[in-house]
Every structure is written in structure tokens, then in C-alpha cells.
Amino acid sequence: MDRACRAVVDRNHVENSVFASTEATYWLLLHAQLGRRYLLSPARLSEYAKRSGVSGSEYSTIATVLLYAEDRVRYAELKKHLIDDVPNILSRMHPLAADTLMLKVDLLSCPYIDEADKSAWMSDWFSGATPGAIQKALECWPASVFAEWKDFDLSLALRAKQGRQVY
């Protein structure tokens, strides 16, 4: 299973690959569930993030990398770089695009991001808000909105997707 997952994820390294898509995301998340012994190196996960961010959805890439990395120490540097780059990433996205909104609300619900980063983003996004209002909003923020951060079950997600009609 490890080799199959890595092969699919590695196909993402080929420019304009059809695997630089949702399917590669699912395979990467499946790979994370194989256990600690099989986790990708930080360099390999970083390469996936770079390639996916160029050819796919920024939202999907960031959510997938955060779901894969969780609070694992080996990915701390990659997560810090990704989190520090959020303002730049958002500046490249269309402000009214669904992905932009989805990314913002999921970043605020992500348990793997420090409250200080979330507060800084909220202050930037809502420049007129008081620190108290920002703190209250973060305290009331749901634990998940679009991404299921805790107890993510890939098989349930795939079954739910399979049950939906496309248009």
C-alpha cells in the first residue's frame, strides 16, 4: 500500500499531470493513515505542496498539507513556512472566490495553527475590529467548517462524495 500511495503522490511531480488534483490529495491523506513509519520526509511533502500549489487549488493544497502534518514535529518548519506565507497566498487568490473564503474559515478552525497567527490574520482581514472582538470570534469559531481536522476518516469522506450527484 505504501508504494502504491507514493507512486500516485509522486505522479503529482510531473507538470500538468492529471494527478495534480483531488485524487492525489486523497492518496496523500490515505498515505498519512498508514502510520508513522511510512510518513513522507518533510522535503518530499514540501515538494508536493509546491507542485500542487502551482497546478491545483491553493485551498486544497494547504488543507491537505496541514491534515498530513498535523502537530508532527518533523513538519514544524514546513508548517511555519506555510503559515507565514498565508498572506502572500491569499493576495494571489481572487478575493471573491469560494476557495479564498474556504481557506480563511478553515485556517481559523485548524487546531494545528497557533492562536497568535489566527489573531494576526483576523486583525488584518477585519482592520476595524477590536482585539476583544477578534478574541471572542476565535473563541466561538467552530472546530471544523469545510475540513474535518480531527478524526478525519478518508473512507467516510469518499463514501459521502460518491453519494453526491454532479449537477
mmCIF file of the C-alpha atoms, coordinates in Angstrom:
data_MODEL
# 
_entry.id   MODEL 
# 
loop_
_atom_site.group_PDB 
_atom_site.id 
_atom_site.type_symbol 
_atom_site.label_atom_id 
_atom_site.label_alt_id 
_atom_site.label_comp_id 
_atom_site.label_asym_id 
_atom_site.label_entity_id 
_atom_site.label_seq_id 
_atom_site.pdbx_PDB_ins_code 
_atom_site.Cartn_x 
_atom_site.Cartn_y 
_atom_site.Cartn_z 
_atom_site.occupancy 
_atom_site.B_iso_or_equiv 
_atom_site.pdbx_formal_charge 
_atom_site.auth_seq_id 
_atom_site.auth_comp_id 
_atom_site.auth_asym_id 
_atom_site.auth_atom_id 
_atom_site.pdbx_PDB_model_num 
ATOM 1   C CA . MET A 1 1   ? 0.000   0.000  0.000   1.00 0.00 ? 1   MET A CA 1 
ATOM 2   C CA . ASP A 1 2   ? 2.864   2.373  0.849   1.00 0.00 ? 2   ASP A CA 1 
ATOM 3   C CA . ARG A 1 3   ? 4.394   2.004  -2.607  1.00 0.00 ? 3   ARG A CA 1 
ATOM 4   C CA . ALA A 1 4   ? 1.056   2.489  -4.339  1.00 0.00 ? 4   ALA A CA 1 
ATOM 5   C CA . CYS A 1 5   ? 0.350   5.687  -2.391  1.00 0.00 ? 5   CYS A CA 1 
ATOM 6   C CA . ARG A 1 6   ? 3.833   7.062  -3.004  1.00 0.00 ? 6   ARG A CA 1 
ATOM 7   C CA . ALA A 1 7   ? 3.582   6.283  -6.712  1.00 0.00 ? 7   ALA A CA 1 
ATOM 8   C CA . VAL A 1 8   ? 0.342   8.221  -7.069  1.00 0.00 ? 8   VAL A CA 1 
ATOM 9   C CA . VAL A 1 9   ? 1.627   11.125 -4.988  1.00 0.00 ? 9   VAL A CA 1 
ATOM 10  C CA . ASP A 1 10  ? 4.875   11.156 -6.984  1.00 0.00 ? 10  ASP A CA 1 
ATOM 11  C CA . ARG A 1 11  ? 2.932   11.450 -10.235 1.00 0.00 ? 11  ARG A CA 1 
ATOM 12  C CA . ASN A 1 12  ? 1.974   14.854 -8.884  1.00 0.00 ? 12  ASN A CA 1 
ATOM 13  C CA . HIS A 1 13  ? 5.591   15.891 -9.529  1.00 0.00 ? 13  HIS A CA 1 
ATOM 14  C CA . VAL A 1 14  ? 5.006   15.700 -13.275 1.00 0.00 ? 14  VAL A CA 1 
ATOM 15  C CA . GLU A 1 15  ? 3.959   19.101 -14.571 1.00 0.00 ? 15  GLU A CA 1 
ATOM 16  C CA . ASN A 1 16  ? 0.359   19.316 -15.845 1.00 0.00 ? 16  ASN A CA 1 
ATOM 17  C CA . SER A 1 17  ? -0.313  15.818 -14.549 1.00 0.00 ? 17  SER A CA 1 
ATOM 18  C CA . VAL A 1 18  ? -3.932  14.766 -14.150 1.00 0.00 ? 18  VAL A CA 1 
ATOM 19  C CA . PHE A 1 19  ? -2.863  13.503 -10.723 1.00 0.00 ? 19  PHE A CA 1 
ATOM 20  C CA . ALA A 1 20  ? -2.224  17.065 -9.519  1.00 0.00 ? 20  ALA A CA 1 
ATOM 21  C CA . SER A 1 21  ? -5.808  17.003 -8.389  1.00 0.00 ? 21  SER A CA 1 
ATOM 22  C CA . THR A 1 22  ? -8.255  15.813 -5.811  1.00 0.00 ? 22  THR A CA 1 
ATOM 23  C CA . GLU A 1 23  ? -7.258  12.190 -6.395  1.00 0.00 ? 23  GLU A CA 1 
ATOM 24  C CA . ALA A 1 24  ? -3.646  12.905 -5.419  1.00 0.00 ? 24  ALA A CA 1 
ATOM 25  C CA . THR A 1 25  ? -4.955  14.623 -2.307  1.00 0.00 ? 25  THR A CA 1 
ATOM 26  C CA . TYR A 1 26  ? -6.955  11.553 -1.294  1.00 0.00 ? 26  TYR A CA 1 
ATOM 27  C CA . TRP A 1 27  ? -3.975  9.288  -1.880  1.00 0.00 ? 27  TRP A CA 1 
ATOM 28  C CA . LEU A 1 28  ? -1.739  11.543 0.196   1.00 0.00 ? 28  LEU A CA 1 
ATOM 29  C CA . LEU A 1 29  ? -4.246  11.514 3.061   1.00 0.00 ? 29  LEU A CA 1 
ATOM 30  C CA . LEU A 1 30  ? -4.538  7.734  2.784   1.00 0.00 ? 30  LEU A CA 1 
ATOM 31  C CA . HIS A 1 31  ? -0.764  7.532  2.954   1.00 0.00 ? 31  HIS A CA 1 
ATOM 32  C CA . ALA A 1 32  ? -0.771  9.555  6.191   1.00 0.00 ? 32  ALA A CA 1 
ATOM 33  C CA . GLN A 1 33  ? -3.070  6.955  7.742   1.00 0.00 ? 33  GLN A CA 1 
ATOM 34  C CA . LEU A 1 34  ? -0.584  4.132  7.116   1.00 0.00 ? 34  LEU A CA 1 
ATOM 35  C CA . GLY A 1 35  ? 1.348   5.124  10.211  1.00 0.00 ? 35  GLY A CA 1 
ATOM 36  C CA . ARG A 1 36  ? 4.412   6.972  11.345  1.00 0.00 ? 36  ARG A CA 1 
ATOM 37  C CA . ARG A 1 37  ? 6.848   4.551  9.720   1.00 0.00 ? 37  ARG A CA 1 
ATOM 38  C CA . TYR A 1 38  ? 5.562   5.445  6.250   1.00 0.00 ? 38  TYR A CA 1 
ATOM 39  C CA . LEU A 1 39  ? 5.320   9.229  6.536   1.00 0.00 ? 39  LEU A CA 1 
ATOM 40  C CA . LEU A 1 40  ? 6.877   11.288 3.786   1.00 0.00 ? 40  LEU A CA 1 
ATOM 41  C CA . SER A 1 41  ? 10.017  13.241 4.547   1.00 0.00 ? 41  SER A CA 1 
ATOM 42  C CA . PRO A 1 42  ? 9.489   16.962 5.134   1.00 0.00 ? 42  PRO A CA 1 
ATOM 43  C CA . ALA A 1 43  ? 11.317  17.681 1.860   1.00 0.00 ? 43  ALA A CA 1 
ATOM 44  C CA . ARG A 1 44  ? 9.005   15.377 -0.081  1.00 0.00 ? 44  ARG A CA 1 
ATOM 45  C CA . LEU A 1 45  ? 5.857   16.845 1.486   1.00 0.00 ? 45  LEU A CA 1 
ATOM 46  C CA . SER A 1 46  ? 7.185   20.330 0.774   1.00 0.00 ? 46  SER A CA 1 
ATOM 47  C CA . GLU A 1 47  ? 7.771   19.402 -2.862  1.00 0.00 ? 47  GLU A CA 1 
ATOM 48  C CA . TYR A 1 48  ? 4.209   18.086 -3.076  1.00 0.00 ? 48  TYR A CA 1 
ATOM 49  C CA . ALA A 1 49  ? 2.925   21.372 -1.639  1.00 0.00 ? 49  ALA A CA 1 
ATOM 50  C CA . LYS A 1 50  ? 4.930   23.483 -4.083  1.00 0.00 ? 50  LYS A CA 1 
ATOM 51  C CA . ARG A 1 51  ? 3.866   21.469 -7.119  1.00 0.00 ? 51  ARG A CA 1 
ATOM 52  C CA . SER A 1 52  ? 0.221   21.248 -6.061  1.00 0.00 ? 52  SER A CA 1 
ATOM 53  C CA . GLY A 1 53  ? 0.034   24.961 -5.258  1.00 0.00 ? 53  GLY A CA 1 
ATOM 54  C CA . VAL A 1 54  ? 1.143   25.785 -8.787  1.00 0.00 ? 54  VAL A CA 1 
ATOM 55  C CA . SER A 1 55  ? -1.081  23.330 -10.629 1.00 0.00 ? 55  SER A CA 1 
ATOM 56  C CA . GLY A 1 56  ? -4.052  22.947 -8.312  1.00 0.00 ? 56  GLY A CA 1 
ATOM 57  C CA . SER A 1 57  ? -6.156  24.639 -5.699  1.00 0.00 ? 57  SER A CA 1 
ATOM 58  C CA . GLU A 1 58  ? -4.281  26.613 -3.048  1.00 0.00 ? 58  GLU A CA 1 
ATOM 59  C CA . TYR A 1 59  ? -7.056  25.769 -0.602  1.00 0.00 ? 59  TYR A CA 1 
ATOM 60  C CA . SER A 1 60  ? -6.816  22.045 -1.256  1.00 0.00 ? 60  SER A CA 1 
ATOM 61  C CA . THR A 1 61  ? -3.019  22.074 -1.064  1.00 0.00 ? 61  THR A CA 1 
ATOM 62  C CA . ILE A 1 62  ? -2.845  23.937 2.238   1.00 0.00 ? 62  ILE A CA 1 
ATOM 63  C CA . ALA A 1 63  ? -5.635  21.928 3.864   1.00 0.00 ? 63  ALA A CA 1 
ATOM 64  C CA . THR A 1 64  ? -4.049  18.649 2.715   1.00 0.00 ? 64  THR A CA 1 
ATOM 65  C CA . VAL A 1 65  ? -0.577  19.567 3.955   1.00 0.00 ? 65  VAL A CA 1 
ATOM 66  C CA . LEU A 1 66  ? -1.967  20.676 7.335   1.00 0.00 ? 66  LEU A CA 1 
ATOM 67  C CA . LEU A 1 67  ? -4.047  17.487 7.626   1.00 0.00 ? 67  LEU A CA 1 
ATOM 68  C CA . TYR A 1 68  ? -0.997  15.391 6.740   1.00 0.00 ? 68  TYR A CA 1 
ATOM 69  C CA . ALA A 1 69  ? 1.430   17.265 9.009   1.00 0.00 ? 69  ALA A CA 1 
ATOM 70  C CA . GLU A 1 70  ? -0.916  17.666 11.992  1.00 0.00 ? 70  GLU A CA 1 
ATOM 71  C CA . ASP A 1 71  ? 1.244   18.526 15.032  1.00 0.00 ? 71  ASP A CA 1 
ATOM 72  C CA . ARG A 1 72  ? 4.102   16.246 13.990  1.00 0.00 ? 72  ARG A CA 1 
ATOM 73  C CA . VAL A 1 73  ? 7.457   17.759 14.971  1.00 0.00 ? 73  VAL A CA 1 
ATOM 74  C CA . ARG A 1 74  ? 9.160   16.649 11.761  1.00 0.00 ? 74  ARG A CA 1 
ATOM 75  C CA . TYR A 1 75  ? 6.929   19.017 9.757   1.00 0.00 ? 75  TYR A CA 1 
ATOM 76  C CA . ALA A 1 76  ? 7.189   22.044 12.098  1.00 0.00 ? 76  ALA A CA 1 
ATOM 77  C CA . GLU A 1 77  ? 9.445   24.024 9.736   1.00 0.00 ? 77  GLU A CA 1 
ATOM 78  C CA . LEU A 1 78  ? 7.259   23.298 6.709   1.00 0.00 ? 78  LEU A CA 1 
ATOM 79  C CA . LYS A 1 79  ? 4.128   24.313 8.620   1.00 0.00 ? 79  LYS A CA 1 
ATOM 80  C CA . LYS A 1 80  ? 5.773   27.527 9.849   1.00 0.00 ? 80  LYS A CA 1 
ATOM 81  C CA . HIS A 1 81  ? 6.773   28.441 6.309   1.00 0.00 ? 81  HIS A CA 1 
ATOM 82  C CA . LEU A 1 82  ? 3.275   27.659 5.015   1.00 0.00 ? 82  LEU A CA 1 
ATOM 83  C CA . ILE A 1 83  ? 1.555   29.624 7.779   1.00 0.00 ? 83  ILE A CA 1 
ATOM 84  C CA . ASP A 1 84  ? 3.900   32.588 7.361   1.00 0.00 ? 84  ASP A CA 1 
ATOM 85  C CA . ASP A 1 85  ? 3.115   32.563 3.626   1.00 0.00 ? 85  ASP A CA 1 
ATOM 86  C CA . VAL A 1 86  ? -0.690  32.688 4.073   1.00 0.00 ? 86  VAL A CA 1 
ATOM 87  C CA . PRO A 1 87  ? -0.944  36.469 3.453   1.00 0.00 ? 87  PRO A CA 1 
ATOM 88  C CA . ASN A 1 88  ? 1.008   36.087 0.182   1.00 0.00 ? 88  ASN A CA 1 
ATOM 89  C CA . ILE A 1 89  ? -1.077  33.108 -0.867  1.00 0.00 ? 89  ILE A CA 1 
ATOM 90  C CA . LEU A 1 90  ? -4.309  34.976 -0.181  1.00 0.00 ? 90  LEU A CA 1 
ATOM 91  C CA . SER A 1 91  ? -3.058  38.024 -2.113  1.00 0.00 ? 91  SER A CA 1 
ATOM 92  C CA . ARG A 1 92  ? -2.712  35.828 -5.231  1.00 0.00 ? 92  ARG A CA 1 
ATOM 93  C CA . MET A 1 93  ? -6.249  34.486 -4.884  1.00 0.00 ? 93  MET A CA 1 
ATOM 94  C CA . HIS A 1 94  ? -9.355  36.273 -6.127  1.00 0.00 ? 94  HIS A CA 1 
ATOM 95  C CA . PRO A 1 95  ? -10.950 37.918 -3.067  1.00 0.00 ? 95  PRO A CA 1 
ATOM 96  C CA . LEU A 1 96  ? -14.450 36.758 -4.034  1.00 0.00 ? 96  LEU A CA 1 
ATOM 97  C CA . ALA A 1 97  ? -13.536 33.195 -4.993  1.00 0.00 ? 97  ALA A CA 1 
ATOM 98  C CA . ALA A 1 98  ? -15.019 30.346 -2.980  1.00 0.00 ? 98  ALA A CA 1 
ATOM 99  C CA . ASP A 1 99  ? -11.522 28.923 -2.385  1.00 0.00 ? 99  ASP A CA 1 
ATOM 100 C CA . THR A 1 100 ? -10.479 32.169 -0.708  1.00 0.00 ? 100 THR A CA 1 
ATOM 101 C CA . LEU A 1 101 ? -13.356 32.071 1.754   1.00 0.00 ? 101 LEU A CA 1 
ATOM 102 C CA . MET A 1 102 ? -12.947 28.339 2.354   1.00 0.00 ? 102 MET A CA 1 
ATOM 103 C CA . LEU A 1 103 ? -9.242  28.778 3.061   1.00 0.00 ? 103 LEU A CA 1 
ATOM 104 C CA . LYS A 1 104 ? -9.814  31.614 5.525   1.00 0.00 ? 104 LYS A CA 1 
ATOM 105 C CA . VAL A 1 105 ? -12.522 29.875 7.539   1.00 0.00 ? 105 VAL A CA 1 
ATOM 106 C CA . ASP A 1 106 ? -10.661 26.565 7.629   1.00 0.00 ? 106 ASP A CA 1 
ATOM 107 C CA . LEU A 1 107 ? -7.403  28.209 8.679   1.00 0.00 ? 107 LEU A CA 1 
ATOM 108 C CA . LEU A 1 108 ? -9.260  29.768 11.597  1.00 0.00 ? 108 LEU A CA 1 
ATOM 109 C CA . SER A 1 109 ? -10.691 26.394 12.631  1.00 0.00 ? 109 SER A CA 1 
ATOM 110 C CA . CYS A 1 110 ? -7.441  24.446 12.172  1.00 0.00 ? 110 CYS A CA 1 
ATOM 111 C CA . PRO A 1 111 ? -6.178  23.125 15.533  1.00 0.00 ? 111 PRO A CA 1 
ATOM 112 C CA . TYR A 1 112 ? -2.619  22.900 14.176  1.00 0.00 ? 112 TYR A CA 1 
ATOM 113 C CA . ILE A 1 113 ? -2.240  26.692 13.884  1.00 0.00 ? 113 ILE A CA 1 
ATOM 114 C CA . ASP A 1 114 ? -1.394  28.900 16.860  1.00 0.00 ? 114 ASP A CA 1 
ATOM 115 C CA . GLU A 1 115 ? -3.973  31.356 18.150  1.00 0.00 ? 115 GLU A CA 1 
ATOM 116 C CA . ALA A 1 116 ? -1.465  34.205 17.679  1.00 0.00 ? 116 ALA A CA 1 
ATOM 117 C CA . ASP A 1 117 ? -1.360  33.566 13.915  1.00 0.00 ? 117 ASP A CA 1 
ATOM 118 C CA . LYS A 1 118 ? -5.145  33.376 13.747  1.00 0.00 ? 118 LYS A CA 1 
ATOM 119 C CA . SER A 1 119 ? -5.489  36.642 15.676  1.00 0.00 ? 119 SER A CA 1 
ATOM 120 C CA . ALA A 1 120 ? -2.994  38.365 13.383  1.00 0.00 ? 120 ALA A CA 1 
ATOM 121 C CA . TRP A 1 121 ? -4.916  37.224 10.293  1.00 0.00 ? 121 TRP A CA 1 
ATOM 122 C CA . MET A 1 122 ? -8.241  38.325 11.761  1.00 0.00 ? 122 MET A CA 1 
ATOM 123 C CA . SER A 1 123 ? -6.749  41.741 12.586  1.00 0.00 ? 123 SER A CA 1 
ATOM 124 C CA . ASP A 1 124 ? -5.582  42.041 9.002   1.00 0.00 ? 124 ASP A CA 1 
ATOM 125 C CA . TRP A 1 125 ? -8.847  40.833 7.450   1.00 0.00 ? 125 TRP A CA 1 
ATOM 126 C CA . PHE A 1 126 ? -11.045 42.924 9.758   1.00 0.00 ? 126 PHE A CA 1 
ATOM 127 C CA . SER A 1 127 ? -8.930  46.032 10.366  1.00 0.00 ? 127 SER A CA 1 
ATOM 128 C CA . GLY A 1 128 ? -11.715 47.825 12.254  1.00 0.00 ? 128 GLY A CA 1 
ATOM 129 C CA . ALA A 1 129 ? -12.265 45.021 14.768  1.00 0.00 ? 129 ALA A CA 1 
ATOM 130 C CA . THR A 1 130 ? -11.070 45.414 18.334  1.00 0.00 ? 130 THR A CA 1 
ATOM 131 C CA . PRO A 1 131 ? -8.711  42.839 19.847  1.00 0.00 ? 131 PRO A CA 1 
ATOM 132 C CA . GLY A 1 132 ? -11.518 41.807 22.205  1.00 0.00 ? 132 GLY A CA 1 
ATOM 133 C CA . ALA A 1 133 ? -13.931 41.214 19.328  1.00 0.00 ? 133 ALA A CA 1 
ATOM 134 C CA . ILE A 1 134 ? -11.319 39.166 17.484  1.00 0.00 ? 134 ILE A CA 1 
ATOM 135 C CA . GLN A 1 135 ? -10.630 37.064 20.565  1.00 0.00 ? 135 GLN A CA 1 
ATOM 136 C CA . LYS A 1 136 ? -14.350 36.476 21.113  1.00 0.00 ? 136 LYS A CA 1 
ATOM 137 C CA . ALA A 1 137 ? -14.837 35.481 17.459  1.00 0.00 ? 137 ALA A CA 1 
ATOM 138 C CA . LEU A 1 138 ? -11.973 32.987 17.684  1.00 0.00 ? 138 LEU A CA 1 
ATOM 139 C CA . GLU A 1 139 ? -13.341 31.504 20.898  1.00 0.00 ? 139 GLU A CA 1 
ATOM 140 C CA . CYS A 1 140 ? -16.718 30.938 19.219  1.00 0.00 ? 140 CYS A CA 1 
ATOM 141 C CA . TRP A 1 141 ? -15.283 29.679 15.930  1.00 0.00 ? 141 TRP A CA 1 
ATOM 142 C CA . PRO A 1 142 ? -16.392 26.142 15.004  1.00 0.00 ? 142 PRO A CA 1 
ATOM 143 C CA . ALA A 1 143 ? -13.895 23.268 15.306  1.00 0.00 ? 143 ALA A CA 1 
ATOM 144 C CA . SER A 1 144 ? -14.383 22.463 11.622  1.00 0.00 ? 144 SER A CA 1 
ATOM 145 C CA . VAL A 1 145 ? -16.105 24.148 8.722   1.00 0.00 ? 145 VAL A CA 1 
ATOM 146 C CA . PHE A 1 146 ? -15.083 22.513 5.445   1.00 0.00 ? 146 PHE A CA 1 
ATOM 147 C CA . ALA A 1 147 ? -12.059 20.431 6.502   1.00 0.00 ? 147 ALA A CA 1 
ATOM 148 C CA . GLU A 1 148 ? -12.534 17.763 9.154   1.00 0.00 ? 148 GLU A CA 1 
ATOM 149 C CA . TRP A 1 149 ? -9.399  18.440 11.202  1.00 0.00 ? 149 TRP A CA 1 
ATOM 150 C CA . LYS A 1 150 ? -9.829  15.899 13.968  1.00 0.00 ? 150 LYS A CA 1 
ATOM 151 C CA . ASP A 1 151 ? -10.645 12.232 13.456  1.00 0.00 ? 151 ASP A CA 1 
ATOM 152 C CA . PHE A 1 152 ? -10.622 12.605 9.672   1.00 0.00 ? 152 PHE A CA 1 
ATOM 153 C CA . ASP A 1 153 ? -11.871 9.397  8.081   1.00 0.00 ? 153 ASP A CA 1 
ATOM 154 C CA . LEU A 1 154 ? -10.963 9.154  4.417   1.00 0.00 ? 154 LEU A CA 1 
ATOM 155 C CA . SER A 1 155 ? -13.298 6.233  3.743   1.00 0.00 ? 155 SER A CA 1 
ATOM 156 C CA . LEU A 1 156 ? -16.279 8.201  5.083   1.00 0.00 ? 156 LEU A CA 1 
ATOM 157 C CA . ALA A 1 157 ? -15.274 11.237 3.016   1.00 0.00 ? 157 ALA A CA 1 
ATOM 158 C CA . LEU A 1 158 ? -15.043 9.159  -0.152  1.00 0.00 ? 158 LEU A CA 1 
ATOM 159 C CA . ARG A 1 159 ? -18.381 7.457  0.512   1.00 0.00 ? 159 ARG A CA 1 
ATOM 160 C CA . ALA A 1 160 ? -20.029 10.845 1.067   1.00 0.00 ? 160 ALA A CA 1 
ATOM 161 C CA . LYS A 1 161 ? -18.506 12.134 -2.173  1.00 0.00 ? 161 LYS A CA 1 
ATOM 162 C CA . GLN A 1 162 ? -19.635 9.043  -4.078  1.00 0.00 ? 162 GLN A CA 1 
ATOM 163 C CA . GLY A 1 163 ? -23.205 9.548  -2.910  1.00 0.00 ? 163 GLY A CA 1 
ATOM 164 C CA . ARG A 1 164 ? -23.464 13.048 -4.380  1.00 0.00 ? 164 ARG A CA 1 
ATOM 165 C CA . GLN A 1 165 ? -24.644 13.712 -7.898  1.00 0.00 ? 165 GLN A CA 1 
ATOM 166 C CA . VAL A 1 166 ? -22.586 16.076 -10.001 1.00 0.00 ? 166 VAL A CA 1 
ATOM 167 C CA . TYR A 1 167 ? -25.111 18.628 -11.220 1.00 0.00 ? 167 TYR A CA 1 
# 
